[in-house]
Amino acid sequence: MELAFWLLDITYGVIGNTPELRLFGITDDGKRVLVLDRSFRPYFYVIPSGDVNAVFNNVKRKLEGKVLNVEVIKRKMFGNEVDAIRVTATIPEKVRELRELAAEVPGVEDVLEADIRFSQRYLLDMGVKPSNWIVVDQCEEVKGNYQVDLVCLAKSRPRMIEEHKLPSFRVLAFDIEVYNPRGMPNPDRDPVIIISTMTKEDGVKMFVVDDNKNDAKIIREFLDYFRKYDPDIVVGYNNNGFDWPYLVNRSSRVGVRLALSRMGNPPEPSVYGHWSIIGRANVDLYNFIEEISEIKVKSLDRAAEFFGIMKRSERVLIPGHRIHEYWDDKNKRDLLLKYARDDVVSTYGLAEKLLPFAIQLSSISGLPLDQVGAASVGARVEWMIFYEAVKRGELAPNREERPYETYKGAVVLEPRPGLHENIAVIDFSSMYPSIMMKYNVSPDTLVLGDCGDCYVAPEVNYKFRRSPEGLYPGLLRILVESRRRVRDLMKKYPENSPEWVLLNERQRALKVMANAMYGYCGWLGARWYRREVAEAVTAWGRNLLRTVIEKARSLGLPIIYGDTDSLFVRNISDKVDALINYVNNELGFEVKVDKVYRRVLFTEAKKRYVGLTVEGEVDIVGFEAVRGDWAEIAKDVQENVAEIVLTTGDVGKAISYVKSVIDKVKAYQFDIDDVIIWKTLDKSLNEYKVLTPHVAAAKQLVEAGYKVGKGDMIGYVVVKGGGAKLAYKVKPYILIKDIREVDVDYYVEKQIVPAAMRILEVLGVKESQLMEGKAGKSILDYFS
């Protein structure tokens, strides 16, 4: 029979001495299917340094009886044709041993592609990608003990078809709350007290322990419900970092086998730090929020507010370290339950916003849906390059450790400090990808010697063949043309219809992946890394931006600031239009007005400004508000000062606001949570040679009987007394008995005032005005 399905997950097993690929999917009519393919075998390449036939014979003798086949095959390496020896193994587990044996053979220069995961190797060779529709022309139904509707054995190669639609998914959001009277909870000791789920069909369900905190019971109830609902996609917020490892370890501790996969296995850690639930896609939404720069604080409540799912003012907010207090106090327990409900509703709401984009990233990159968020941007781009390389017969270089090296980057102009009104930001659309396509910049087109027909990069003088089209430009052109096709297709559907939304997410993902190509060029972990490629692209970029700056000046258009691929200019419409026409028509690059600021404030530092757009949004770029080593109160002060200055035009009001915060702090009118400073232990305590504040706090926790280790977030407060060094003046927040222990002078002088002054000092405000309350001026006095 013919079987068409949307590919959700892939894994493999070994039956006897035969590897078996397992492709889990969903059909158009909603059946959950598993396609088995036993026809594929693992392989790798051996590159000879001398006579290929001699090396071939030596490799064959060395591996005789251990492999299925050894053959010589033509391939390309950085665009040049080479003779490669392909070694085909019996099962994936043998590849590492065979690779080492082959590397010992005299005349072997390198062994390539031996580190590609078997399931991903299969997808690459078949030319199919997850999160796409796949057809198997001949598939024979077989028996199998899996949680699916149909199991069949492939009798033909799978092939990918282009279908702009999605199957009907079952999506389950989940979240756990843990009893934590000792701070950081420990699954060997601390029970799970609430497991919350939300689905479209059943709404919110909550599994809550009894007063004896018997969590084995609720874990079993959750397991039963999970298997009955049978989700295709499971979503959480930091579930890879906390919920799954904790729940799996806790289940093991209380004797419950957490058999959640469609093969009856518990979740297990996998590549990129994600947790795999075989046959389903486990998606950690936190991975995607981490990449959204507009969300400064990455907590679930702030992410949900950013996307308009739930306002922070309308939900219950409980600091994580106080969960146990709300459980122990029965008068507060309902608030804890409401908090847990708000968390899972927020998680489900985020999934509705983020999953469509995640699915398209998976579809384009070739990484399975459960891996694509956890993978780095570089890894996503690399798998996309892999597919194109396989089509071209291009071998993938090995990943290697490279020493850190710098090269000249983009043009960044010195900003004009002060306040500016009516500023347009002119933005190049995909500057670096456009340069790579225009000048055929790619590792396989780089010419290190003489070249008669090459593009030559300015300043650095690296040469790139004009033809044939290189790996990077070719892939970029596919992405650009695909995006153009998708955007044309969008015009056929009403805006915000399901089809339009799906296509919109696809064009957005295509754009993101194209823009990430340059970053991959300069990523030291890249297989196809060539420093000359990255250097040449930035050189052409600098040359382009300087040309545009000269044109702007010749037009009499004042430039306030410039950075990489954007210029901040006075918003004089006819001159802005003339500059845009020049770049688009004469230089052949696409630019547009990205945004217009009603007011923007620059400091003397590059990449640091705050602006108020004409739509009323406040942008804060390069300030402490985004850093993790400042207390929440300092972050709030800085954000509020920026908003007051830009929206009201009243510096005096901003000064008064800061003074009011200082007065409240000195009167101890704040919550302990406002002054906690959070820092992660990035190594074990005994590895630290210098006593920093968070290490000092961690050592106090250990002395108090708490378990602390690498990766833990340490929350500490600066208290009165101690020595001159800050590390001697800190205390873990959990050990604070009285808020009056807090050193309020430290928070005023080292946190609140400096955070405010980063913005106000550009306007001529002195620290003494914040401390003493001298009158401020109108913002109009500071216009440039």
ROMAR-714004 format. One record per residue (C-alpha): residue in one letter; x, y, z. Coordinates in steps of 0.1 Angstrom, whole numbers, padded with zeros to 4 digits, always signed. Example, Ala and Ser with C-alpha at 12.3 -4.5 7.8 and 13.67 -1.06 7.14 Angstrom:
A+0123-0045+0078/S+0137-0011+0071/
This chain:
M+0000+0000+0000/E+0010+0037-0004/L+0013+0056+0028/A+0015+0094+0031/F+0023+0109+0065/W+0037+0140+0083/L+0070+0131+0099/L+0070+0139+0136/D+0099+0119+0150/I+0126+0094+0140/T+0148+0070+0159/Y+0163+0036+0153/G+0169+0002+0169/V+0189-0029+0160/I+0170-0062+0154/G+0195-0091+0154/N+0222-0076+0133/T+0200-0053+0112/P+0194-0017+0120/E+0158-0006+0118/L+0148+0031+0112/R+0116+0040+0129/L+0096+0070+0114/F+0067+0082+0135/G+0041+0103+0118/I+0005+0114+0114/T-0016+0108+0083/D-0040+0133+0068/D-0070+0115+0083/G-0055+0116+0118/K-0039+0081+0122/R-0007+0078+0142/V+0016+0056+0122/L+0051+0040+0125/V+0070+0032+0093/L+0099+0008+0097/D+0128+0007+0072/R+0154-0020+0075/S+0171-0014+0041/F+0196+0013+0051/R+0231+0008+0065/P+0256+0032+0082/Y+0287+0042+0063/F+0316+0067+0064/Y+0344+0079+0040/V+0381+0073+0040/I+0402+0100+0022/P+0435+0087+0008/S+0466+0109+0008/G+0484+0089-0020/D+0474+0062-0045/V+0437+0055-0041/N+0440+0019-0052/A+0468+0010-0028/V+0449+0026+0001/F+0417+0010-0010/N+0433-0025-0009/N+0449-0018+0025/V+0416-0006+0040/K+0398-0036+0026/R+0423-0060+0041/K+0423-0042+0075/L+0384-0043+0077/E+0379-0077+0061/G+0350-0096+0078/K+0340-0066+0098/V+0321-0046+0071/L+0295-0051+0044/N+0313-0032+0017/V+0343-0011+0007/E+0342+0009-0026/V+0359+0038-0043/I+0335+0067-0051/K+0339+0102-0066/R+0330+0130-0043/K+0339+0167-0038/M+0358+0184-0011/F+0355+0222-0009/G+0344+0221-0046/N+0373+0200-0058/E+0367+0164-0070/V+0384+0137-0049/D+0385+0099-0048/A+0369+0087-0015/I+0366+0052-0001/R+0332+0045+0013/V+0330+0019+0041/T+0296+0004+0048/A+0291-0011+0083/T+0266-0036+0096/I+0252-0016+0125/P+0257+0020+0138/E+0274+0009+0170/K+0303-0005+0149/V+0312+0027+0132/R+0334+0042+0159/E+0356+0011+0161/L+0358+0008+0123/R+0367+0045+0120/E+0396+0041+0143/L+0408+0010+0125/A+0406+0027+0091/A+0425+0058+0104/E+0454+0035+0113/V+0459+0023+0076/P+0490+0038+0060/G+0482+0064+0034/V+0449+0074+0050/E+0447+0112+0053/D+0413+0115+0070/V+0381+0097+0079/L+0350+0118+0073/E+0313+0117+0082/A+0317+0089+0108/D+0302+0111+0135/I+0268+0117+0118/R+0239+0102+0139/F+0224+0072+0121/S+0189+0085+0119/Q+0200+0118+0106/R+0223+0101+0080/Y+0192+0083+0068/L+0172+0115+0064/L+0201+0132+0046/D+0205+0103+0021/M+0167+0099+0015/G+0164+0137+0010/V+0135+0139+0035/K+0132+0163+0064/P+0111+0161+0096/S+0080+0183+0099/N+0072+0176+0062/W+0049+0153+0043/I+0065+0120+0033/V+0052+0093+0010/V+0063+0056+0010/D+0050+0041-0022/Q+0051+0005-0010/C+0045-0002+0026/E+0035-0036+0041/E+0015-0036+0073/V+0031-0056+0101/K+0024-0063+0138/G+0041-0042+0165/N+0038-0034+0201/Y+0038+0004+0198/Q+0013+0031+0208/V+0002+0038+0172/D-0027+0030+0149/L-0007+0014+0121/V+0028-0001+0118/C+0042-0009+0083/L+0075-0020+0068/A+0088+0002+0040/K+0095-0017+0007/S+0105+0015-0011/R+0125+0047-0003/P+0105+0075+0013/R+0102+0107-0007/M+0092+0142+0004/I+0063+0161-0011/E+0055+0198-0009/E+0023+0203+0010/H+0015+0236+0028/K-0007+0221+0055/L-0004+0205+0089/P-0021+0174+0103/S-0043+0177+0134/F-0020+0175+0163/R-0027+0166+0199/V-0007+0191+0220/L-0003+0187+0258/A+0013+0214+0280/F+0026+0204+0314/D+0043+0219+0344/I+0053+0207+0378/E+0056+0223+0413/V+0080+0208+0438/Y+0080+0211+0476/N+0113+0229+0484/P+0117+0239+0520/R+0156+0237+0516/G+0158+0259+0486/M+0170+0240+0455/P+0148+0209+0454/N+0163+0174+0453/P+0144+0146+0436/D+0158+0121+0461/R+0141+0140+0489/D+0116+0165+0478/P+0082+0154+0464/V+0063+0168+0434/I+0032+0183+0448/I+0013+0195+0417/I+0014+0183+0381/S-0006+0206+0358/T-0016+0198+0322/M-0036+0216+0295/T-0050+0204+0262/K-0074+0218+0237/E-0099+0191+0243/D-0097+0187+0281/G-0087+0221+0293/V-0067+0223+0325/K-0062+0192+0347/M-0043+0192+0380/F-0029+0163+0398/V-0024+0174+0434/V-0009+0154+0463/D-0027+0148+0496/D-0015+0162+0529/N+0010+0133+0532/K+0026+0145+0500/N+0023+0110+0484/D+0036+0120+0449/A+0038+0084+0436/K+0000+0085+0434/I-0002+0117+0413/I+0027+0106+0391/R+0008+0074+0382/E-0024+0095+0376/F-0005+0118+0353/L+0010+0088+0335/D-0024+0072+0330/Y-0039+0105+0317/F-0009+0111+0294/R-0011+0077+0278/K-0049+0080+0274/Y-0046+0114+0258/D-0017+0102+0237/P-0002+0136+0227/D+0019+0141+0196/I+0036+0172+0209/V+0044+0179+0246/V+0053+0214+0256/G+0068+0229+0287/Y+0088+0259+0299/N+0124+0249+0308/N+0111+0213+0309/N+0145+0201+0294/G+0163+0220+0322/F+0141+0211+0351/D+0107+0194+0348/W+0117+0162+0328/P+0150+0155+0346/Y+0133+0161+0380/L+0101+0141+0372/V+0121+0111+0357/N+0145+0110+0387/R+0117+0114+0412/S+0096+0087+0395/S+0125+0063+0397/R+0129+0072+0434/V+0093+0064+0443/G+0091+0033+0421/V+0071+0045+0392/R+0082+0037+0356/L+0074+0068+0336/A+0066+0050+0304/L+0055+0080+0283/S+0070+0072+0249/R+0051+0054+0221/M+0076+0026+0226/G+0068+0024+0264/N+0101+0040+0275/P+0106+0070+0300/P+0119+0103+0286/E+0156+0103+0282/P+0183+0129+0276/S+0194+0133+0240/V+0214+0156+0217/Y+0217+0193+0223/G+0205+0188+0260/H+0169+0181+0250/W+0148+0152+0265/S+0134+0127+0240/I+0100+0110+0243/I+0102+0086+0214/G+0073+0089+0189/R+0064+0123+0202/A+0080+0158+0200/N+0090+0172+0234/V+0094+0209+0229/D+0109+0233+0254/L+0094+0267+0247/Y+0121+0284+0268/N+0146+0276+0240/F+0127+0300+0217/I+0121+0327+0243/E+0159+0328+0249/E+0163+0340+0213/I+0138+0368+0215/S+0159+0399+0225/E+0128+0420+0232/I+0120+0399+0262/K+0146+0411+0287/V+0137+0388+0316/K+0130+0353+0303/S+0106+0342+0330/L+0073+0324+0320/D+0051+0352+0333/R+0070+0379+0313/A+0070+0358+0282/A+0033+0352+0285/E+0027+0390+0290/F+0049+0398+0260/F+0027+0377+0237/G-0005+0390+0252/I-0015+0356+0268/M-0018+0368+0304/K-0009+0400+0321/R+0014+0398+0351/S-0010+0420+0370/E-0039+0395+0364/R-0021+0363+0375/V-0007+0349+0407/L+0030+0354+0411/I+0049+0333+0437/P+0087+0333+0439/G+0100+0298+0432/H+0118+0295+0466/R+0085+0301+0484/I+0064+0273+0469/H+0067+0253+0501/E+0054+0281+0522/Y+0022+0283+0502/W+0017+0245+0504/D+0023+0244+0542/D-0001+0273+0549/K-0035+0259+0540/N-0049+0294+0538/K-0025+0301+0509/R-0028+0267+0492/D-0056+0279+0468/L-0032+0306+0457/L-0006+0280+0449/L-0031+0260+0429/K-0041+0292+0410/Y-0004+0299+0404/A+0001+0264+0389/R-0029+0268+0368/D-0017+0302+0355/D+0017+0286+0347/V+0003+0258+0325/V-0023+0281+0308/S+0006+0305+0300/T+0027+0275+0287/Y-0001+0263+0264/G-0007+0299+0252/L+0030+0302+0243/A+0028+0269+0224/E+0000+0283+0203/K+0022+0313+0195/L+0056+0296+0190/L+0049+0261+0177/P+0040+0272+0141/F+0074+0288+0138/A+0092+0259+0155/I+0076+0235+0130/Q+0088+0256+0101/L+0123+0258+0115/S+0123+0220+0117/S+0109+0217+0082/I+0136+0239+0067/S+0167+0229+0088/G+0160+0192+0087/L+0163+0188+0125/P+0134+0170+0142/L+0109+0193+0160/D+0120+0182+0195/Q+0156+0191+0187/V+0154+0223+0167/G+0148+0246+0196/A+0175+0231+0218/A+0200+0231+0190/S+0222+0262+0185/V+0215+0285+0155/G+0248+0272+0140/A+0236+0236+0143/R+0203+0244+0125/V+0222+0261+0097/E+0247+0232+0095/W+0220+0206+0090/M+0204+0227+0063/I+0239+0229+0046/F+0243+0192+0050/Y+0212+0185+0028/E+0225+0207+0000/A+0260+0192+0003/V+0247+0157+0000/K+0228+0167-0032/R+0260+0181-0046/G+0281+0152-0036/E+0301+0174-0013/L+0318+0158+0016/A+0314+0172+0051/P+0346+0182+0069/N+0351+0169+0104/R+0343+0192+0133/E+0375+0204+0149/E+0387+0224+0178/R+0399+0258+0167/P+0417+0285+0186/Y+0397+0317+0191/E+0406+0342+0163/T+0394+0376+0156/Y+0389+0395+0124/K+0378+0430+0115/G+0340+0432+0119/A+0313+0456+0108/V+0313+0494+0107/V+0300+0509+0139/L+0299+0547+0140/E+0304+0567+0171/P+0269+0579+0182/R+0261+0615+0188/P+0254+0615+0225/G+0222+0631+0237/L+0185+0632+0229/H+0174+0633+0193/E+0139+0637+0178/N+0123+0622+0147/I+0150+0596+0138/A+0145+0571+0110/V+0164+0538+0111/I+0174+0527+0076/D+0179+0489+0075/F+0196+0467+0049/S+0174+0437+0042/S+0197+0407+0047/M+0229+0426+0039/Y+0253+0397+0045/P+0233+0370+0026/S+0229+0395-0003/I+0267+0400-0004/M+0273+0362-0003/M+0250+0357-0033/K+0262+0387-0053/Y+0299+0378-0050/N+0296+0340-0048/V+0312+0339-0014/S+0315+0303-0001/P+0342+0279+0012/D+0341+0259-0020/T+0346+0290-0043/L+0376+0304-0023/V+0407+0306-0045/L+0440+0309-0025/G+0463+0313-0056/D+0459+0332-0088/C+0425+0335-0104/G+0416+0350-0138/D+0378+0353-0132/C+0372+0360-0096/Y+0354+0385-0073/V+0380+0402-0051/A+0369+0414-0016/P+0380+0450-0007/E+0407+0455+0019/V+0414+0417+0025/N+0418+0408-0012/Y+0404+0373-0009/K+0393+0358-0042/F+0361+0339-0050/R+0353+0321-0083/R+0324+0337-0102/S+0312+0302-0112/P+0300+0276-0106/E+0276+0288-0078/G+0290+0279-0044/L+0274+0259-0016/Y+0264+0289+0005/P+0251+0312-0023/G+0232+0283-0039/L+0215+0274-0006/L+0208+0311+0001/R+0192+0315-0034/I+0170+0285-0027/L+0159+0301+0006/V+0153+0335-0010/E+0133+0320-0039/S+0113+0298-0016/R+0104+0327+0005/R+0093+0347-0025/R+0071+0318-0037/V+0056+0314-0002/R+0048+0352+0001/D+0031+0351-0034/L+0011+0321-0022/M+0000+0340+0009/K-0018+0365-0013/K-0043+0338-0023/Y-0056+0335+0013/P-0074+0359+0037/E-0051+0374+0062/N-0050+0354+0095/S-0067+0324+0079/P-0051+0291+0089/E-0034+0288+0055/W-0021+0324+0057/V-0007+0319+0092/L+0011+0287+0082/L+0026+0303+0052/N+0036+0335+0072/E+0055+0314+0097/R+0072+0296+0069/Q+0084+0328+0052/R+0096+0340+0085/A+0115+0309+0092/L+0131+0310+0057/K+0142+0346+0064/V+0157+0337+0098/M+0176+0307+0084/A+0190+0329+0055/N+0201+0356+0078/A+0218+0330+0101/M+0240+0319+0072/Y+0266+0346+0078/G+0268+0338+0115/Y+0276+0302+0106/C+0305+0315+0084/G+0322+0329+0114/W+0313+0302+0139/L+0344+0284+0150/G+0324+0252+0156/A+0313+0250+0119/R+0323+0220+0098/W+0325+0243+0067/Y+0344+0271+0086/R+0368+0292+0066/R+0380+0324+0082/E+0385+0340+0048/V+0348+0337+0040/A+0337+0355+0071/E+0364+0382+0067/A+0355+0388+0030/V+0317+0392+0038/T+0324+0418+0065/A+0349+0436+0043/W+0322+0439+0015/G+0298+0450+0042/R+0320+0478+0055/N+0327+0490+0020/L+0289+0491+0013/L+0280+0510+0044/R+0308+0536+0039/T+0295+0541+0003/V+0260+0547+0017/I+0272+0570+0044/E+0291+0591+0018/K+0259+0593-0003/A+0238+0604+0027/R+0263+0632+0035/S+0262+0643-0001/L+0224+0646+0001/G+0228+0666+0033/L+0211+0639+0054/P+0225+0641+0091/I+0237+0607+0104/I+0232+0601+0141/Y+0246+0565+0144/G+0254+0535+0122/D+0259+0498+0131/T+0266+0469+0108/D+0235+0470+0085/S+0216+0500+0097/L+0219+0538+0098/F+0201+0562+0122/V+0194+0594+0103/R+0173+0625+0107/N+0139+0617+0093/I+0138+0641+0064/S+0115+0622+0041/D+0126+0634+0006/K+0163+0629+0015/V+0156+0595+0031/D+0137+0585-0001/A+0166+0596-0023/L+0191+0575-0003/I+0169+0544-0004/N+0164+0548-0042/Y+0202+0551-0046/V+0209+0519-0026/N+0181+0499-0042/N+0186+0509-0078/E+0223+0519-0082/L+0240+0496-0057/G+0216+0467-0061/F+0209+0461-0024/E+0175+0463-0007/V+0170+0488+0021/K+0139+0502+0038/V+0129+0523+0068/D+0128+0498+0096/K+0113+0521+0123/V+0110+0557+0132/Y+0118+0570+0167/R+0099+0599+0181/R+0128+0603+0205/V+0160+0584+0210/L+0187+0589+0236/F+0223+0579+0228/T+0251+0576+0254/E+0287+0580+0243/A+0290+0542+0241/K+0284+0523+0209/K+0255+0499+0208/R+0238+0516+0238/Y+0206+0536+0234/V+0170+0539+0244/G+0143+0550+0220/L+0105+0557+0218/T+0090+0546+0185/V+0062+0565+0169/E+0040+0535+0179/G+0048+0543+0216/E+0071+0513+0222/V+0103+0518+0243/D+0134+0500+0230/I+0163+0496+0255/V+0195+0484+0239/G+0228+0476+0256/F+0219+0486+0292/E+0219+0468+0325/A+0183+0459+0322/V+0193+0429+0302/R+0221+0417+0325/G+0217+0390+0351/D+0240+0404+0378/W+0217+0433+0388/A+0189+0431+0413/E+0153+0433+0400/I+0149+0467+0416/A+0178+0482+0396/K+0164+0467+0363/D+0129+0481+0371/V+0143+0516+0379/Q+0163+0517+0346/E+0133+0506+0325/N+0110+0531+0342/V+0134+0560+0340/A+0138+0553+0302/E+0100+0552+0298/I+0095+0584+0318/V+0122+0604+0300/L+0110+0593+0265/T+0073+0595+0270/T+0067+0625+0292/G+0097+0647+0283/D+0102+0655+0320/V+0136+0648+0334/G+0125+0662+0368/K+0098+0636+0369/A+0124+0609+0363/I+0146+0623+0391/S+0116+0624+0414/Y+0107+0588+0406/V+0143+0576+0414/K+0142+0596+0447/S+0109+0580+0456/V+0124+0545+0451/I+0155+0555+0471/D+0133+0567+0500/K+0113+0535+0500/V+0144+0514+0500/K+0159+0533+0529/A+0126+0528+0547/Y+0128+0490+0540/Q+0096+0493+0520/F+0105+0465+0495/D+0102+0427+0491/I+0133+0406+0496/D+0127+0394+0460/D+0134+0429+0447/V+0170+0428+0460/I+0181+0393+0452/I+0210+0390+0428/W+0210+0358+0408/K+0241+0342+0394/T+0247+0307+0380/L+0275+0284+0392/D+0292+0275+0359/K+0316+0251+0375/S+0319+0231+0408/L+0326+0251+0439/N+0360+0236+0444/E+0370+0247+0409/Y+0367+0284+0417/K+0400+0301+0425/V+0385+0335+0433/L+0359+0341+0460/T+0331+0359+0441/P+0298+0369+0458/H+0278+0341+0444/V+0305+0315+0453/A+0306+0329+0488/A+0268+0326+0490/A+0269+0291+0477/K+0295+0280+0503/Q+0272+0294+0530/L+0244+0273+0516/V+0266+0242+0518/E+0275+0250+0554/A+0238+0253+0562/G+0231+0218+0548/Y+0219+0226+0513/K+0230+0206+0482/V+0246+0230+0457/G+0264+0222+0425/K+0274+0232+0390/G+0245+0247+0370/D+0225+0259+0401/M+0212+0294+0402/I+0225+0311+0434/G+0203+0339+0448/Y+0221+0362+0473/V+0215+0395+0490/V+0241+0421+0501/V+0238+0426+0539/K+0253+0450+0565/G+0287+0444+0581/G+0313+0421+0567/G+0345+0434+0551/A+0354+0457+0523/K+0352+0430+0497/L+0317+0424+0485/A+0320+0386+0488/Y+0322+0390+0526/K+0289+0411+0526/V+0266+0386+0509/K+0241+0361+0523/P+0219+0336+0505/Y+0183+0351+0504/I+0169+0319+0519/L+0189+0325+0551/I+0177+0361+0556/K+0156+0362+0587/D+0148+0399+0588/I+0147+0424+0559/R+0166+0449+0580/E+0197+0428+0575/V+0198+0442+0540/D+0225+0468+0533/V+0202+0494+0517/D+0230+0519+0511/Y+0247+0493+0488/Y+0215+0490+0468/V+0210+0527+0465/E+0247+0536+0457/K+0257+0505+0436/Q+0225+0494+0420/I+0197+0519+0418/V+0216+0551+0412/P+0241+0537+0387/A+0213+0520+0367/A+0194+0553+0365/M+0225+0574+0358/R+0233+0553+0327/I+0204+0571+0311/L+0202+0604+0330/E+0239+0613+0329/V+0237+0620+0292/L+0211+0646+0300/G+0235+0664+0324/V+0219+0650+0356/K+0244+0645+0385/E+0243+0618+0410/S+0238+0644+0437/Q+0205+0654+0422/L+0192+0618+0427/M+0205+0617+0463/E+0196+0652+0473/G+0166+0660+0451/K+0177+0691+0432/A+0153+0702+0405/G+0156+0688+0370/K+0151+0705+0337/S+0126+0699+0309/I+0137+0674+0284/L+0135+0702+0257/D+0167+0716+0272/Y+0186+0686+0260/F+0175+0682+0224/S+0204+0679+0200/
